[in-house]
């Protein structure tokens, strides 16, 4: 016990304790100074808004601020152009240290393609609604004389008719060809009896009528063979006064005599 008391009163203990305290304070102070220097304490930059910009633009802007970037993913958003930055992290306006890495998500460089549904024969309003829901621009309408008012006759993309189930880039601008009755300007149905298939089609189109149902007594095996067929029944009959766009139906044959039958025999 006396030894312990003597040790506690010794100068050796207190000198070493004092040295240890001083060393601890020096180490703590050094650590704080080093941490402040390493982390650039009090020195930060504001993350710019990079959305809607291309990577090349963002890189220049980040380099000026002492920041770097990394592309981590891609998405597809209609509101951005292909290749533009769609998302970033940290968000714009965030204060970060220099040399911080900004993570970027790009909008896909190619627009996704969507299969067009078969809407021919539907009403214009229904077709527009369906196409807009899929992401297409379907506001342009081209009216064509036709027997049934408001019926969708065709869909055009870049000036050509769209095939069934054809895939088009999302957001494509389409033109809807819609039927419109023209009761004020009547036309006379031409005589198609005896004409070849191609001649009859040409006559119908030149008269601003529409090609309706076409049938054959014996179905041709190819388009070349079909050119050898001739019309032997038509409806409406030749000479009838009808409105523009009226459907003209025909029956063709390679061997049958060209003669107009009664409506009961037609098809």
C-alpha positions as CSV (number, residue, x, y, z in Angstrom):
1,X,0.0,0.0,0.0
2,X,2.8,2.4,0.9
3,X,4.5,1.5,-2.4
4,X,1.4,2.4,-4.4
5,X,1.0,5.7,-2.6
6,X,4.7,6.5,-3.1
7,X,4.3,5.6,-6.9
8,X,1.3,8.0,-7.2
9,X,3.3,10.8,-5.6
10,X,6.4,10.2,-7.8
11,X,7.4,12.7,-10.4
12,X,8.0,9.9,-12.9
13,X,4.2,9.1,-13.1
14,X,3.1,12.6,-13.5
15,X,5.7,13.5,-16.0
16,X,4.7,10.5,-18.2
17,X,1.0,11.2,-17.7
18,X,1.6,14.8,-18.8
19,X,3.6,13.6,-21.8
20,X,0.8,11.2,-22.8
21,X,-1.8,13.9,-22.5
22,X,0.3,16.3,-24.7
23,X,0.8,13.5,-27.3
24,X,-2.9,12.7,-27.4
25,X,-3.8,16.4,-27.9
26,X,-1.1,16.7,-30.6
27,X,-2.4,13.6,-32.4
28,X,-6.0,14.8,-32.1
29,X,-5.1,18.2,-33.5
30,X,-3.1,16.6,-36.3
31,X,-6.0,14.3,-37.2
32,X,-8.4,17.2,-37.4
33,X,-6.0,19.3,-39.6
34,X,-5.4,16.3,-41.9
35,X,-9.1,15.5,-42.2
36,X,-9.9,19.1,-43.0
37,X,-7.3,19.2,-45.7
38,X,-8.2,15.9,-47.2
39,X,-11.9,16.5,-47.4
40,X,-11.6,20.2,-48.4
41,X,-13.7,21.2,-45.4
42,X,-15.8,24.2,-46.2
43,X,-15.0,23.9,-49.9
44,X,-17.9,22.6,-52.0
45,X,-19.6,23.1,-55.4
46,X,-23.2,23.0,-56.5
47,X,-24.2,20.2,-58.8
48,X,-25.5,21.7,-62.1
49,X,-28.7,20.5,-63.8
50,X,-27.5,18.1,-66.5
51,X,-30.9,16.6,-67.5
52,X,-31.8,17.3,-71.1
53,X,-28.1,17.7,-72.1
54,X,-25.8,15.4,-74.0
55,X,-22.9,13.7,-72.3
56,X,-20.4,15.9,-74.2
57,X,-22.0,19.1,-72.8
58,X,-22.2,17.7,-69.3
59,X,-18.5,16.6,-69.3
60,X,-17.3,20.1,-70.1
61,X,-19.5,21.6,-67.4
62,X,-18.4,19.1,-64.8
63,X,-14.8,19.5,-65.6
64,X,-15.0,23.2,-65.0
65,X,-16.4,22.5,-61.5
66,X,-13.9,19.8,-60.7
67,X,-16.4,17.0,-60.9
68,X,-16.5,13.7,-62.8
69,X,-19.2,11.5,-64.1
70,X,-20.2,7.9,-64.7
71,X,-23.0,6.5,-66.9
72,X,-24.7,3.8,-65.0
73,X,-27.9,3.0,-67.0
74,X,-30.3,3.9,-69.8
75,X,-34.0,4.3,-69.9
76,X,-36.6,5.2,-72.5
77,X,-38.6,8.4,-71.9
78,X,-40.7,10.2,-74.6
79,X,-40.0,13.6,-73.0
80,X,-36.3,13.4,-73.9
81,X,-34.4,13.1,-77.2
82,X,-32.3,10.0,-77.9
83,X,-29.0,10.2,-76.0
84,X,-29.9,13.0,-73.6
85,X,-29.4,12.7,-69.9
86,X,-32.6,11.7,-68.3
87,X,-31.6,11.4,-64.6
88,X,-28.7,12.3,-62.4
89,X,-27.5,11.6,-58.9
90,X,-26.8,13.7,-56.8
91,X,-29.7,15.9,-57.9
92,X,-29.2,19.4,-59.4
93,X,-28.6,22.0,-56.7
94,X,-26.9,19.6,-54.2
95,X,-23.7,20.8,-52.6
96,X,-20.8,18.3,-53.0
97,X,-17.1,18.2,-52.5
98,X,-14.8,18.6,-55.5
99,X,-13.8,15.4,-57.3
100,X,-17.2,14.0,-56.5
101,X,-18.6,11.6,-59.2
102,X,-22.0,12.4,-60.7
103,X,-24.0,9.3,-61.8
104,X,-25.9,9.7,-65.0
105,X,-28.8,7.8,-66.7
106,X,-29.2,8.4,-70.4
107,X,-32.2,8.2,-72.6
108,X,-31.9,5.4,-75.2
109,X,-30.3,6.6,-78.4
110,X,-32.8,4.7,-80.5
111,X,-36.6,5.1,-80.1
112,X,-38.4,1.8,-79.3
113,X,-40.6,0.5,-82.1
114,X,-44.2,-0.3,-81.6
115,X,-46.4,-2.6,-83.6
116,X,-49.4,-0.8,-85.2
117,X,-52.7,-2.5,-84.4
118,X,-55.1,-3.3,-87.2
119,X,-57.5,-0.3,-87.1
120,X,-58.7,-0.2,-90.7
121,X,-62.4,0.0,-90.8
122,X,-62.7,1.5,-87.3
123,X,-64.0,5.0,-86.7
124,X,-61.5,7.9,-87.0
125,X,-62.1,8.8,-83.3
126,X,-61.4,5.3,-82.0
127,X,-58.3,5.0,-84.2
128,X,-56.9,8.3,-83.0
129,X,-57.5,7.4,-79.4
130,X,-55.8,4.0,-79.7
131,X,-52.8,5.4,-81.6
132,X,-52.3,8.3,-79.2
133,X,-52.4,5.9,-76.3
134,X,-49.5,4.0,-77.9
135,X,-47.5,7.2,-78.2
136,X,-48.0,8.1,-81.9
137,X,-48.8,11.6,-83.2
138,X,-52.2,10.9,-85.0
139,X,-53.6,14.4,-85.4
140,X,-53.2,14.7,-89.2
141,X,-56.3,13.6,-91.1
142,X,-56.6,13.3,-94.9
143,X,-60.2,12.9,-96.1
144,X,-61.1,10.8,-99.1
145,X,-64.4,10.3,-100.8
146,X,-66.0,7.2,-99.4
147,X,-69.3,5.5,-98.9
148,X,-69.1,5.5,-95.1
149,X,-68.4,8.8,-93.3
150,X,-65.6,8.8,-90.7
151,X,-64.3,5.3,-91.4
152,X,-60.5,4.8,-91.3
153,X,-59.3,3.8,-94.7
154,X,-55.6,3.9,-94.4
155,X,-52.6,5.0,-92.2
156,X,-49.7,6.8,-93.8
157,X,-46.2,7.1,-92.4
158,X,-43.6,9.1,-94.4
159,X,-46.0,9.1,-97.3
160,X,-46.5,5.3,-97.6
161,X,-49.3,3.0,-96.3
162,X,-48.4,1.2,-93.1
163,X,-48.6,-2.6,-93.4
164,X,-50.6,-4.6,-90.8
165,X,-48.6,-5.1,-87.6
166,X,-45.7,-3.0,-89.0
167,X,-43.5,-1.6,-86.2
168,X,-42.9,2.1,-86.2
169,X,-40.7,4.3,-83.9
170,X,-42.5,5.6,-80.9
171,X,-43.9,9.1,-81.4
172,X,-44.0,8.8,-85.2
173,X,-46.2,11.3,-87.0
174,X,-49.0,9.4,-88.8
175,X,-51.6,10.6,-91.3
176,X,-55.0,9.0,-91.1
177,X,-56.9,8.6,-94.3
178,X,-60.6,8.9,-93.4
179,X,-63.7,8.4,-95.5
180,X,-66.0,11.3,-96.1
181,X,-69.3,11.2,-98.0
182,X,-69.7,13.7,-100.8
183,X,-73.4,13.8,-101.5
184,X,-73.3,17.1,-103.4
185,X,-71.0,15.9,-106.2
186,X,-72.5,12.8,-107.7
187,X,-70.6,10.7,-110.2
188,X,-71.8,8.2,-112.8
189,X,-70.7,4.6,-112.3
190,X,-68.6,3.5,-115.3
191,X,-69.3,0.3,-117.3
192,X,-66.7,-2.2,-116.0
193,X,-68.2,-5.3,-117.8
194,X,-65.5,-7.0,-119.9
195,X,-62.6,-5.0,-118.5
196,X,-59.6,-6.8,-117.1
197,X,-58.9,-6.6,-113.4
198,X,-56.3,-3.8,-113.7
199,X,-58.5,-1.8,-116.1
200,X,-61.5,-2.0,-113.8
201,X,-59.5,-0.9,-110.8
202,X,-58.1,2.1,-112.8
203,X,-61.7,3.1,-114.0
204,X,-63.0,3.0,-110.4
205,X,-60.2,5.1,-109.0
206,X,-60.4,7.6,-111.9
207,X,-64.1,8.1,-111.2
208,X,-63.3,8.8,-107.5
209,X,-65.2,5.7,-106.4
210,X,-63.8,3.0,-104.0
211,X,-63.0,-0.6,-104.7
212,X,-65.3,-2.8,-102.8
213,X,-65.5,-6.6,-102.5
214,X,-63.9,-8.5,-105.4
215,X,-64.7,-12.2,-105.9
216,X,-63.9,-14.8,-108.6
217,X,-65.8,-17.8,-110.0
218,X,-62.5,-19.6,-109.7
219,X,-59.8,-17.9,-107.5
220,X,-56.6,-17.1,-109.4
221,X,-53.4,-18.7,-108.2
222,X,-51.2,-15.6,-108.6
223,X,-51.4,-11.9,-109.4
224,X,-50.2,-12.6,-112.9
225,X,-53.0,-15.0,-113.5
226,X,-55.5,-12.5,-112.0
227,X,-54.6,-10.1,-114.8
228,X,-56.2,-12.5,-117.2
229,X,-59.6,-12.3,-115.5
230,X,-62.4,-9.9,-116.7
231,X,-65.4,-8.4,-114.9
232,X,-68.7,-10.0,-115.7
233,X,-70.8,-8.6,-112.8
234,X,-70.6,-5.2,-111.1
235,X,-72.7,-3.3,-108.5
236,X,-73.8,-0.6,-108.6
237,X,-74.6,-1.1,-112.3
238,X,-73.1,1.1,-115.0
239,X,-74.8,4.5,-115.4
240,X,-76.0,4.7,-111.8
241,X,-75.6,8.1,-110.1
242,X,-73.8,7.7,-106.8
243,X,-71.8,9.9,-104.4
244,X,-68.0,10.0,-104.6
245,X,-66.3,7.2,-102.7
246,X,-69.2,4.7,-103.2
247,X,-68.0,1.1,-103.0
248,X,-68.0,-0.7,-106.3
249,X,-68.1,-4.5,-106.1
250,X,-67.1,-6.9,-108.9
251,X,-67.0,-10.5,-109.8
252,X,-64.4,-11.7,-112.3
253,X,-63.8,-14.8,-114.4
254,X,-61.4,-16.1,-117.0
255,X,-63.9,-18.1,-119.0
256,X,-67.4,-16.8,-118.2
257,X,-69.3,-14.6,-120.7
258,X,-69.3,-10.9,-119.8
259,X,-72.9,-10.2,-118.8
260,X,-74.6,-8.2,-116.0
261,X,-76.7,-10.5,-113.8
262,X,-79.5,-9.5,-111.5
263,X,-78.7,-8.5,-107.9
264,X,-79.9,-11.9,-106.7
265,X,-77.1,-13.6,-108.6
266,X,-74.5,-11.2,-107.5
267,X,-72.1,-12.9,-105.1
